[in-house]
Amino acid sequence: MPETPPLNSGDIAWMLTASAFVLFMTPGLAFFYGGVVRNKNVLGTLMQSFIVMGLVGVAWVVVGYSLAFGPDVKGWGLIGNLDHFGLSGVGAAGDSQAGPGIPHELFMIFQAMFAIITPALITGAFAERAKFGPFLVFMLAWSLLVYAPVAHWVFDIDGWILKDVKGLDFAGGTAIHVNAGAAALAAALVFGQRKGFKEEPMEPHDITMILLGTGILWFGWFGFNAGSAGAASPVAVNAFTVTNTAAATAALTWVGMSWWMTGKPSVVGAAAGAVAGLVAITPASGYVQPMEAIAIGGVAGIACFLAVQWRTRSSLDDSLDVVAVHGVGGLWGALATGIFCVAALTTGVNGVGAQVDGLTNGGGLDQLGRQALGVIVVAPYSFIVTFVILKVLDLTVGIRVNEEEEVAGLDVSQHGERAYIFGGSGPVLGIPEAIPVHTPAPIATGAAQAVGAPNAAQQ
């Protein structure tokens, strides 16, 4: 049994910080998605991301972590066993999976943040039309049946994509973005088009929210990528640098494309471009240098922009373009890793034991092929299992709100609340009387008033 390395206080401090950064990304995603939807669905959209922090946060501790990072079942590299059920054996001591310098429990909580945001990404594909109860069941099932196995394949030291295929995925291009993008495509197909799709305006209701969410995502992504180094190290510094570089390049590229094609530099496009760049650099962030990051970000800005243009002309109602940004961006990033990786950066990182040069550095097509194999397996697996989960739910309890509830909006039909109340708290036009609307109690301003106490103004 290998000797456990001593813990390092600097590495622990950085990884705690990085974990907090990554968790903050999910509220950032909520703001991004919430700004894109219509105002009658903003609370429902925010809630879908927020509640995943609770749902998956508990499921990961109970069983998800063990499935993703527990000792491998049968040695096939497919799934972890239940040795770490309820975090059994996961404590303050170091662990070979966690890497040198940090406690096993810290590695677990860092990975929990990845497990939380990945299913939250999918919600953009079916925004404005999901029942909340079945949504919760889907999120739980997906996190255990899709995310946990794929994370084991890609991230675990015994996972078959990492160990046998030698696929490189520093922070989650295949495991997170390709995975979520394929699931989003399945979800958009099963849910079907929103009422009024391509017949009535469905423009973003609050672009300021989109920019706020993008800023939070950009900030949090430094923990996402640089934290995946597992230590406060030169690898983390490089990952931090290339992450910012790719995001900046893609934002400029997307704005340039929109300016050229429409005559206007799109504000939403700047935000979407930044996210596309962040997605694309994720799998490569520990393995490439800044100039390669510019190439990766530039192509991501163009490819994801064109993918969105295609989607707008198609019949696919992927409400918030998860497939175009995360699916296409993740696909390009996974392949770009095999094109641009640098041997000096790949040695000894994330379980890679040998130097690996990409195509542009004289390594030929070998690593590109390994990257492609990972995508070719993960994307269909995610699509098929997602499709089956949603179909079963749809045939049993139904996954979509009825027409009356969709017209009223998820805020009132699913949660009985409204995001915006202007000019008093009276009836809301267009909301059937059968759907109750509740005015939340005011926050207490003195000791005599209890937070959450019944409000006489509630309807």
Backbone hydrogen bonds, N-H to C=O, Kabsch-Sander energy under -0.5 kcal/mol:
donor,donor_aa,acceptor,acceptor_aa,energy
8,N,101,G,-3.0
12,I,8,N,-2.3
13,A,9,S,-2.4
14,W,10,G,-2.2
15,M,11,D,-2.6
16,L,12,I,-2.3
17,T,13,A,-2.0
18,A,14,W,-3.0
19,S,15,M,-2.2
20,A,16,L,-1.9
21,F,17,T,-2.3
22,V,18,A,-2.4
23,L,19,S,-2.1
24,F,20,A,-2.1
25,M,21,F,-0.8
25,M,22,V,-0.7
26,T,22,V,-0.6
26,T,23,L,-1.4
28,G,24,F,-1.7
29,L,25,M,-2.9
30,A,26,T,-2.2
31,F,27,P,-2.3
32,F,28,G,-2.4
33,Y,29,L,-3.1
34,G,30,A,-3.0
35,G,31,F,-2.2
36,V,32,F,-1.1
37,V,33,Y,-1.5
41,N,38,R,-2.4
42,V,39,N,-0.7
45,T,41,N,-2.1
46,L,42,V,-2.6
47,M,43,L,-2.8
48,Q,44,G,-1.6
49,S,45,T,-1.2
50,F,46,L,-2.6
51,I,47,M,-3.2
52,V,48,Q,-0.7
53,M,49,S,-0.9
53,M,50,F,-0.8
54,G,50,F,-0.8
55,L,51,I,-2.9
56,V,52,V,-2.2
57,G,52,V,-0.8
57,G,53,M,-0.5
58,V,54,G,-1.6
59,A,55,L,-2.2
60,W,56,V,-2.8
61,V,57,G,-0.8
62,V,58,V,-2.2
63,V,59,A,-2.8
64,G,59,A,-2.7
65,Y,60,W,-2.6
67,L,63,V,-2.0
68,A,64,G,-2.1
69,F,65,Y,-3.4
70,G,66,S,-1.8
73,V,79,I,-2.6
76,W,73,V,-1.6
80,G,67,L,-3.2
81,N,71,P,-2.6
85,F,82,L,-1.8
86,G,62,V,-3.1
87,L,84,H,-2.4
88,S,85,F,-1.1
90,V,87,L,-2.1
91,G,89,G,-0.7
95,D,99,G,-0.5
95,D,102,I,-0.5
99,G,95,D,-1.3
102,I,99,G,-0.8
104,H,93,A,-2.9
105,E,91,G,-2.5
107,F,103,P,-1.7
108,M,104,H,-2.2
109,I,105,E,-2.1
110,F,106,L,-2.2
111,Q,107,F,-2.3
112,A,108,M,-1.6
113,M,109,I,-1.1
113,M,110,F,-0.6
114,F,110,F,-0.8
115,A,111,Q,-2.1
116,I,112,A,-1.6
117,I,113,M,-1.9
118,T,114,F,-1.9
120,A,116,I,-1.1
121,L,117,I,-1.7
122,I,118,T,-0.8
122,I,119,P,-0.6
123,T,119,P,-0.7
123,T,120,A,-0.8
124,G,121,L,-1.2
125,A,122,I,-2.3
126,F,122,I,-0.5
126,F,123,T,-0.9
127,A,124,G,-0.6
129,R,126,F,-1.2
131,K,399,I,-2.4
135,F,131,K,-1.5
136,L,132,F,-1.9
137,V,133,G,-1.6
138,F,134,P,-2.6
139,M,135,F,-2.6
140,L,136,L,-2.2
141,A,137,V,-2.7
142,W,138,F,-3.0
143,S,139,M,-2.1
144,L,140,L,-1.5
145,L,141,A,-3.0
146,V,142,W,-2.2
147,Y,142,W,-2.2
148,A,143,S,-1.7
150,V,146,V,-2.1
151,A,147,Y,-3.1
152,H,148,A,-1.9
153,W,149,P,-2.3
154,V,150,V,-2.4
155,F,151,A,-2.9
156,D,151,A,-1.0
156,D,152,H,-0.6
159,G,156,D,-1.7
160,W,77,G,-2.0
161,I,153,W,-0.5
162,L,153,W,-1.9
163,K,159,G,-3.3
164,D,160,W,-1.4
165,V,160,W,-2.2
166,K,161,I,-0.6
167,G,161,I,-2.8
169,D,167,G,-0.5
170,F,283,P,-2.4
171,A,282,T,-0.7
176,I,172,G,-1.5
177,H,172,G,-1.9
178,V,173,G,-2.6
179,N,174,T,-1.4
180,A,176,I,-2.6
181,G,177,H,-2.6
182,A,178,V,-2.5
183,A,179,N,-1.9
184,A,180,A,-2.5
185,L,181,G,-1.8
186,A,182,A,-1.9
187,A,183,A,-2.6
188,A,184,A,-2.7
189,L,185,L,-1.8
190,V,186,A,-2.3
191,F,187,A,-2.8
192,G,188,A,-1.6
197,F,194,R,-2.0
199,E,196,G,-2.7
200,E,196,G,-2.0
205,H,35,G,-0.8
205,H,37,V,-1.6
206,D,35,G,-2.0
210,I,206,D,-1.1
211,L,207,I,-2.2
212,L,208,T,-2.2
213,G,209,M,-2.9
214,T,210,I,-2.4
215,G,211,L,-2.5
216,I,212,L,-2.2
217,L,213,G,-2.6
218,W,214,T,-3.0
219,F,215,G,-2.3
220,G,216,I,-3.1
221,W,217,L,-2.3
222,F,218,W,-0.6
222,F,219,F,-1.2
223,G,220,G,-1.1
224,F,220,G,-1.7
225,N,221,W,-2.8
226,A,222,F,-1.6
227,G,222,F,-0.6
227,G,223,G,-0.9
228,S,225,N,-0.7
229,A,226,A,-1.3
230,G,227,G,-2.1
233,S,231,A,-1.5
237,V,233,S,-1.9
238,N,234,P,-2.4
239,A,235,V,-2.5
240,F,236,A,-2.4
241,T,237,V,-2.2
242,V,238,N,-2.8
243,T,239,A,-1.8
244,N,240,F,-1.8
245,T,241,T,-2.1
246,A,242,V,-2.5
247,A,243,T,-2.0
248,A,244,N,-2.4
249,T,245,T,-2.2
250,A,246,A,-2.5
251,A,247,A,-2.2
252,L,248,A,-2.0
253,T,249,T,-2.5
254,W,250,A,-2.8
255,V,251,A,-2.2
256,G,252,L,-2.4
257,M,253,T,-2.4
258,S,254,W,-2.7
259,W,255,V,-2.6
260,W,256,G,-2.3
261,M,257,M,-2.4
262,T,258,S,-2.5
263,G,258,S,-0.5
263,G,259,W,-1.5
264,K,258,S,-0.8
266,S,264,K,-1.0
270,A,266,S,-1.5
271,A,267,V,-1.7
272,A,268,V,-2.9
273,G,269,G,-2.8
274,A,270,A,-1.9
275,V,271,A,-2.1
276,A,272,A,-2.5
277,G,273,G,-2.4
278,L,274,A,-2.2
279,V,275,V,-2.7
280,A,276,A,-2.4
281,I,277,G,-2.0
282,T,278,L,-1.0
282,T,279,V,-0.6
285,S,281,I,-1.5
285,S,282,T,-0.6
287,Y,284,A,-2.5
288,V,284,A,-1.1
292,E,289,Q,-0.5
293,A,289,Q,-1.9
294,I,290,P,-1.6
295,A,291,M,-1.5
296,I,292,E,-2.6
297,G,293,A,-2.9
298,G,294,I,-2.6
299,V,295,A,-2.3
300,A,296,I,-2.1
301,G,297,G,-2.4
302,I,298,G,-1.7
303,A,299,V,-3.3
304,C,300,A,-2.6
305,F,301,G,-1.3
306,L,302,I,-2.4
307,A,303,A,-2.1
308,V,304,C,-2.1
309,Q,305,F,-2.1
310,W,306,L,-2.3
311,R,307,A,-2.3
312,T,308,V,-2.2
313,R,309,Q,-0.9
313,R,310,W,-0.8
314,S,310,W,-0.8
314,S,311,R,-0.7
318,D,316,L,-1.0
319,S,125,A,-1.2
319,S,317,D,-1.2
320,L,124,G,-1.7
321,D,318,D,-2.1
325,V,321,D,-1.9
326,H,322,V,-1.9
327,G,322,V,-1.7
328,V,323,V,-2.2
329,G,325,V,-0.9
330,G,326,H,-2.1
331,L,327,G,-2.2
332,W,328,V,-2.6
333,G,329,G,-2.4
334,A,330,G,-2.4
335,L,331,L,-2.1
336,A,332,W,-3.1
337,T,333,G,-1.6
338,G,334,A,-0.9
338,G,335,L,-0.5
339,I,335,L,-1.0
340,F,336,A,-2.9
341,C,337,T,-1.7
342,V,287,Y,-2.5
345,L,342,V,-1.5
346,T,342,V,-1.4
347,T,343,A,-1.3
348,G,352,V,-1.7
349,V,346,T,-1.7
352,V,349,V,-1.9
353,G,351,G,-0.6
358,G,341,C,-2.8
359,L,338,G,-1.5
360,T,339,I,-2.8
361,N,358,G,-1.1
362,G,359,L,-1.3
363,G,358,G,-2.8
366,D,363,G,-0.7
369,G,365,L,-2.4
370,R,366,D,-1.7
371,Q,367,Q,-2.3
372,A,368,L,-2.4
373,L,369,G,-2.1
374,G,370,R,-1.6
375,V,371,Q,-1.7
376,I,372,A,-2.7
377,V,373,L,-1.6
378,V,374,G,-2.6
379,A,375,V,-2.3
381,Y,377,V,-1.8
382,S,378,V,-2.7
383,F,379,A,-2.5
384,I,380,P,-2.8
385,V,381,Y,-2.4
386,T,382,S,-2.2
387,F,383,F,-2.5
388,V,384,I,-2.3
389,I,385,V,-2.6
390,L,386,T,-2.5
391,K,387,F,-2.3
392,V,388,V,-2.5
393,L,389,I,-2.2
394,D,390,L,-2.7
395,L,391,K,-2.3
396,T,392,V,-1.1
397,V,393,L,-2.1
398,G,393,L,-2.3
401,V,129,R,-1.4
406,E,402,N,-2.4
407,V,403,E,-2.4
408,A,404,E,-2.0
409,G,405,E,-2.0
411,D,40,K,-1.9
413,S,409,G,-2.1
414,Q,410,L,-2.3
415,H,410,L,-1.0
415,H,411,D,-0.9
416,G,412,V,-0.7
417,E,411,D,-1.9
429,L,427,P,-0.5
431,I,428,V,-1.8
435,I,432,P,-1.8
438,H,416,G,-3.2
449,Q,446,G,-1.1
450,A,448,A,-0.5
453,A,450,A,-1.9
458,Q,455,N,-2.0
459,Q,437,V,-0.5
